[in-house]
Amino acid sequence: MKYDFDLICIGLGPAGMAVSAMGAEMGLKVCAIEKHKIGGECMNVGCIPSKALLRISSFRHSASKLREMGLMNGEMPDIKAPFSKIAGHLDYISNKKTLKMFDKVTLILNEGPASFVDPHTVSVGGRSVAAQRIFIATGTEPILPPIDGISTVNVMTNLNIFNLTEVPESMMIIGGGAIGCELAQAFSRLGAKCAIVQMDDFLIPSGDKEAGKLLEDVFKKEGIDVYNSREITSLKNEGDEICLRTRDGLCIKFEKLLMAAGRKVALDGLKLDNAGVKHTRKGIEVDAKYRTSVKHIYAVGDCNGGIMFSHAAMHQGMFAIMNAVSPFAMFKYKNHVIPWTVFTEPQISYAGMREEDIKKNGIKYETIIVKYEDYGAAIAENVGIGFIKVFATKFGRVLGASIVGEGSGEMINEWALIIQKKIRLHSILFLAHSFPTMGFLSKRIAEIWMMNKMNNPRIKRLCGFLYRNV
């Protein structure tokens, strides 16, 4: 059968961009469909604008640290137009940079959502296109939990918060994950009175409890209220404010409400049953090659319910298209470590297994910790908050790493490579690290691990004997 295209990709977020751009470079005839803008949620209403807002707020917050750095106090900078500034950058990135990546791709943009007609045909904007293989990369969308009164109040999510024209006086964030924490700190530093309410016991609940508690301490010092382990019972408009009530009788009033309490896969309107693709509310079912129940249809990124990070989606898209053109080799995504970072200040980053997962698997391990406050460069640069915590076997194989502190988002990549390539700690010990960077703390981990090994009477006697008899 002859098709219009070799490949159709539904969705142009990180996963879809990887599939479409790589497919076109491989010489395939590619059609990419995106109901909104290239880059999907990450580029337009997620990762990129949130990091831009954090950077702007960080500059403003620096004025409050002048005395700590031995400088004269100055006035807090006025807030001019952070949201329009970010919108301008996004427009430039989308139209001047990103579009160039898809010169070889047939794009169908802003013509509405795509839906399956049959296993090889997709309908969009009143027309149908067919392809030998179809990749689904529709991502996820925010969840609005069934809280009493939620339909009567104005709820913002990451989809529309960047449409604000001014910073509100106060904001309540429901959810203490990455999105909630990043935006709470950003808006607080821009002048809004912010609070976080969540059912979990500590911030960034998918991470390390110690890291979550440290971040909570920082937030409280910056004036951000954190309410953990709270069940929200109702939301109600009271004049110009919204009243949030919890099961234990707490009542908090605020101007704006941001919902950041989880995400769901975006499958509405795809009509997957027309193609015979199996799916649940948790996502589309896929095999190790990211093929669905219909083997010429793939599902990559968040829509398959796996690890929901933009860079993980890119990785999946890359492996899926490589598997699609490879008749023999299988590129297994599960064999690769996916580091991740929360871009608060301090940053919180992870790679590999968490301590609770190591314990559940019954693996014997050692914990090596280095604190920023014990490192001269961190003290001198006034960034002494944080730690590196590494879990390793007796013989130095690294199982997992968590880093809280300045530069952790860059430092965690080294640990991801260490874990993925099964590099042992003694190799890190003998790798020179640029000094005095925060990354030098990673070498400190290996030094402490080795010194702990040397704290053994037999080894000390052996070293003494060898030294005196060389």
N, C-alpha and C positions, 0 to 999 in steps of 0.2 A: 504494500500500500504506500502511496506517495503522500507525504505530509507537507504542511506549509513550512514547518521548521524541524530542525533536529531536536531542539530543546525549547520548552516553555518553562519559565520560572515565574511563579506567582508570589510576589512580594520582593521588594528591593531594600530590605534591611541588610544588616551585616552578612547573614547567611546567603541571601539572594544575590547580593552584590558579588560575593565570592564565586558562586555558581555561574552567574551570567558573564562576568569579566573573564574568568578562566576558560569557560566554554567557548567564548568567542575567540580567545587567543589560541585555542586548540584547533581552530578552523571550523567549528560548528556553526550552524545557522541558528542563532539564538533570538528568542522573543522574551522580553521581560515585562511583566505587568505589575504596576504599582498604583494603588487607588489614591494615594496621596503624593508624597514627594520622595525622590530618590534619597536613600539613606534610612528610610523608615523611621521608627520611633527613636532609635538611638541617636541618629544625627539631628533630628528636628525637635524632639520634645523629651529627650532622655539624657544619655551620657554627655554629649557635647555641650548643650546649653547649661546643664547643671554644673559642669566643671568650669564653664566660663563665669557663671554667677558666683561660684565659690572663689574663683581667682579675684574677681572684682571686690567681693566682700573681704577677702584676705588683705587686699591693699588698704581698704578703709580701716580694718581692724589693727593694722600695723601702727596707726596713729596712737592707739591706746597703749602701745608698748614702748613708746619713746623713753619714758622715765626708766624702764627696766634696762634699756640699752645705753643708759648714761647720756641721753639727749634731753633737750628742753621739751617740755610739753607744748603741744600745738593744738589747735582747734581740730575737732573731728571733721573730716571732709564732708561737705554737703553731698547729698545723693542727687545726681543729675538725671541720667536716663539709662540705667543698666539694661532694661529689657529691650529698648530700641537698639542699643549698642550690640547686644547679643544677636538680635534679629538681623542686623546688617551683616554681621560676620557669617551667620548661617546662610544668608542669601548668596554671599560671595563664594563660600565653600561649595554650595550646591551648584550654582550656575557657572562658576569660573573654573572650578577644580574637579568636582566629582563627575560632572557630565562628560568630561574628556575620557574617562575610563570606559565609556559605553558607546564610543564612536562606531564600533562594529556590531552593536546590538540594536535590534529593532525594539524601540521602547513604546509601550502603551501606558501613558501616565494620565492620572486625573480623569479617567473615564468610568470610574465606579469600580466596585468589587468584581472579581472574577468568580465564576462558578463552573463546575463540571457539567458538560452535556453528556459525555460518555468517557470511557477510560483514556481516550486520546484527544479529546476535544474540550476546549474551554471557551466559555462565552463571556464577553466583556464589552460594555458600551454598545450593545446592540449588534455585535458581530461575533463570529466564531473563528477560532484559530485552532489548528491541530498540530501535534508534534509526536515524534517517535517516543520521546521521554518527557515527563513533566516533573518538575521539582516544586514542592510546596514549601514556602518560607514566609508564612504569614505572621509569625511571632506571637506575642501575648498582648494583653490589655489589662488595665487596672481592674481590680475587684472592688465592688461597692458592697460591703457586708450588710446583712439584713438588720440594721439597727433601727429601732423604733423612731420614726420621725425623719429618717434620712431623706425621704423624698420631698420633704417640705423645706429643706434648707439648701443653700447654695454650696455644693461640694466641688472643690477643685481636685484635680489629679495632675500628674505630670503632663497629661495631654493638653491642659489649658493654663497651667500656672504661669507659663512664660508669656501669656497674653496680657498679663497685668501691665498697667501703665504706671503704677506707683507702688512703693513698698507699703503694705498695710501697717497699722499701728500694732496689731496683735494677730497671732496665728496659732491655731491648734493643729498639730500633726498627729494623725492616728496611724500608728505603726512605727516601730523603732528599728527597722531594717536600714539598708543602705540609702534608699531614696529619702526616707523620713529623716535620717540623721544628717545627711548632706544638706538637704534643703532647710532643715531647722537651723543649722549653724550659719548657712549663707544668709538667710533672712534675718536672723538675730544680729549678725554683724552689720547688716544694712540698716538696723534700727528698729526692727519689729520685736515685740515681746513674744517669744515663742515657748511652746510647751509641747511635750511628746507624751501621749498616752498609749499604752500597749498592754496586751495580755501576757506577754513573755516576761521572764524574770530579769533579763538584762538586755542592754542595747546590742544590736547586731547578733541576734540569737542563733544565727547559723554559724557563728564563729566561737571564739574563746570567751568564757565568762570573765576572766581576769581583764581581758581587753575591753569588754563591754563596760565593766565597772570603772576602769580607768577613764574611758571616754565620758561616762556619766559624770565623773568628778570634774572633768574639764568643762563640760556643758554647764554644770551648776555654777562654776566660777564665772562663766560668761553670761550667766543670767537666764539660762534655758532650764525650765522646770521639766523634770522627768518623772512620770508616774508609771512604774512597772506593776505588773501583776494586777491590772485593773480591768474589770469587765464593764464595758460601756452599755448602759441601759437605754439611753434616749438622747436625741438631739432636738432642739427646739429654738425657733426664732424668738428673741426677746428684745424688741426694739431694733436697734441697729446692730445687735450682737447675736451670736449663737450661743446657746447654753448646752454644755455637754454634762451629762450626769452619769455617774458610775454606780455599780452595785453597792459599794460601801458608803454611799451618800455624798461623795464628792461632787461639787458643782463648779464648773469652770466656764467663764464667759470670755468670748474672744470675737474678733471681727471676721476673720477668714478661717476656713477649714480646708486642710489638705489631707486627702485620703491616700495613705501609702501602706495599706495593710495586706498586700499580696497581689498576685496577678493570675490571670486565667488564659488558657490558650485561645487564640483568635481563629475560630473555625466557622463562625456564623456566616451563612451565605455561600459557602464553598460547594454545597451540595455534594459532599463526598460519597454519599450513597449511590449517586448516578455513575460513579466510577468504580464502585465496589470496594472502596478503601475503608478498612476497619479503623475505628477510632472510639475513644471514650471521652469523658469530660476532662480527663487528665492529659489528653493529647492523642496524636496519631501514632498507631503502633508501627514500629520499624524494626528491621533486623540489623545485624552488625554492619551492613553496607549502607544503612539508612534507606533501604527499600521498604515500601509499605507492603500491605497484603497483595497489592497489584504490583508486580515486580518491575515494571517500567515507570512506576510513579514513586518518587522519593519525597521524604519529609525531613527538612533540616532546620536546625535552630530551635527556638523555644517551642514551636508548634508541636514537637514530638514529646514534650513534657520532660526533657532531660535537664541538663545543667543550664540555667537561664542567665547566661552572661553573653554580652555582645561578642567578645572575643572567642567564646566557646562556639557561638553560632558561626562565626567566620571559619573556624577550624572544621566544623562539621561540613559546611558547604564545600570547602576545599577537598576534604576526604571523599565526600559523596561524588563529586564530579570526576575525581581521579578513579574511583571505583567503577563509575559508569563507563569509562573508556578503557578500563583494564580487564581483559578477559580472564586473567589468571591471578595476579596479585590482589590481595585485599588490604587496604589501608585501614587499620583499626584505630578509631578515635579513642577508644577506651584505654589504649596503651599509653596515652599521652596525658601529662599532668597539666591541669588548668589552674594557674594562679589567679587570684582575684584580690581586688583592693577596694576599700571604702575610702573616698577621698575627703574625709573630714580632716581636721587638724587637731590631734595627730592622725596621720593616715593609719589604717588598719589593713594588713595584708596577710594572705594565707596561701600555702601550697601544700599539697599532699594530704595526709590523714590528720584529722583532729585527734586530740588526746582521748576523747571519749570513744572514738571509733577504734583506736588502737587497743583500748581496754576491752571493748566488746569482742574484738577478734582474738583476745587472749595472747597478744604478742608481748614478749618481754622487751622493755625499752628503758632508756635512760633519758632524763631531761636535762638539757644544758641551757642556761639562761644568762644573758648579758643585758645589763641595764644601761640605758643612755646616760643616766645620771652619774655613772662611773667612768664616762669617757670624756677626756679633756676637751676635745673639739666640740662635743655637744654642749658641755657646760659653758664654754667660751662663747658659743654662738647662740646661747639662750634657747636651746631646743633639747633640754635634758629630760623631757617626758617621754617614756616609752621603754620598750624592751624587745629583744629577740629571744624567742623560745623555740628550741629545736628538739625534736624527739628522734632518737637514734637507737639502733641495736648496739649490743655490746661491742661489736667489731666495726662500728662507725658507719653503718648504712643508714642513711637518713630516711625517716618515715614521713615526717611532716615538719612544717615550720610556720610560725606565726611571727609577724613583725608589727609592732605598734610604734610609730614614731616618724620623725622627719625622714623623708625619702624612701619610705618602706615600699611604695608602689614600684620604684625602680629596683630596689634591692631584692624583692621577692622573686624576680625573674631568674637570678642566679640560683636560688634554692629550687625553683621548679626544674631547672636543667640538672642540678645535682640529683634530685629525686628521680627524674626521668631516665637519666643515663647511669643511675646506680653508682654515682661517684661517692667514695667514702670520705669521711672527715679528714683523714690524714692527707688526702690530696688537696683539700682546701687549705690545710695548714701550710703546705709548701707552695701555694699560689700567692704571689705577691699582690697585695691590694693597694690601690692608690691611697695615700695618706695626706691630710687628715679628712677623708670622706666619711660619711655615715656608713658606707659600704664596708669600711674597715672593721666594723663591728661583726661582720660575718666571719672574718678571719679570727676574731677574738673567740667566737664560738668554738672553732676548731682547736685553738690554743688551750682553752679551758678543758675541753674534752681530753686532749692529750695529757695535760698536766694531771688530770684526775687519774688517768691510766698510770702515770708515773708515780703516783702516791701509793706505791705498793712495795713492801720491804724487799721482796725477792728481786724486783726490777731495780731497785736502788742498789742492792748489793752487786747485782750483775753489772750495772753501769760503773760502779766504783772499781770493780775488778778489771773491767775492760780498760778504763781510763788509766789505771796505774800500770797496766801491762802492755800497753800499745807500744 
